[in-house]
Amino acid sequence: MLDDYLIADEPYYRPLGNEIALFEAAYAHRLPVMLKGPTGCGKTRFVEHMAWRLKRPIVTVSCHEDMTASDLVGRFLLDANGTLWHDGPLTLAVRHGAICYLDEIVEARQDTTVIIHSLTDDRRILPLEKKNELVRAHADFQLVISYNPGYQSVLKDLKESTKQRFVALDFDYPAAELEAKIVMHEASLPPAPAKLLVTVAAKSRNLKGHGLEEGASTRMLINAGLLMSKGVSFAEACQVAIVIPLTDDADLRDALRSAVAACQ
Ligand code: ADP
C-alpha cells in the first residue's frame, strides 16, 4: 500500500544546519514538525529528502483557501453500486503510515486546520465524522506542515492551540556559497554564472520591505539558471525568471533590472 508514494532515488539536498538530525529525532517520537521559511527556500525538498532517508512514503497536499476538511479526510462518492467511501490524502497517510506534508497550511480555513488536532497529540486519532469511524494512526505516521511567516496576517495565522503542537525548524535562503552550489547542481551551470545569480538574489532580497513582498527565491535562481543552460543570456534569464514574476511595479522592475546590470 502507498508504494507509489515512496521516493526511490535520493532527492538532492544540501543541509543548512543540523536539520537532518533534528528531524530524525522528531520522527523517532513521531512528533509533528513545522517547517518555517519563505517560499522556494528548500522546505519541500527537505521533507522529500527526509522521507527518502526514513524510507517512508510521503503524501503531499498543497493547501488553499477553498480546501475543506473533506478534501483532506475523504468523502462518500456515488458509483453504480451506491455510495462508496474514498479516503482523502490525510486519511491514507494516517492509515498506512506515511509522512503527510501539508504545504502552506495557513492557506486552509481554520475549521479545516482543527481536524489535525487529535492527530498531533498523544491520541493520534483521526475522526471521520461522516463515516462514523475513528482511525488510529499507523505507528509510522507523521504530520509535517510548512508555514511562511512572511505572509501571515492576524486573520490568517495558525491558532495558538495548533502551533503549540509542533516542533519547528527555521528555514531561510542558503548562504551565498551554498546557494551557488545548489544552483550549479540543479541547473547544471558552471560556478561563475551561478554566483552571478546568487548576487542578483542578494540584491533583490534587500528590496524586501521596500515595495517587494519577497526577494528572489532559490527556486527562481534555478529557473533562471535552467534558461541560461539553454543559451538564454544572463540579463534575459534574470528578466523572465526573476524580475517579471516578482513584481508588476515599474519602479521596482527598474531597480531590479539595474541590480542585474550591475552584476554583469
Ligand atoms: P519551498 O518548499 O520552501 O517553497 P522548495 O523545496 O520547492 O521550496 O525549493 C525550491 C527549489 O530550490 C528546490 O526544488 C531545489 O531545487 C532547490 N533547493 C532549495 N534549497 C535547497 C537545498 N538546501 N538543497 C538542495 N536543493 C535546494
Residues whose N, C-alpha, C, O or C-beta is under 5 A from the ligand:
A	BS01	ADP	Y12 Y13 R14 P15 P38 T39 G40 C41 G42 K43 T44 R45 F46 I182 E186 T218 R219
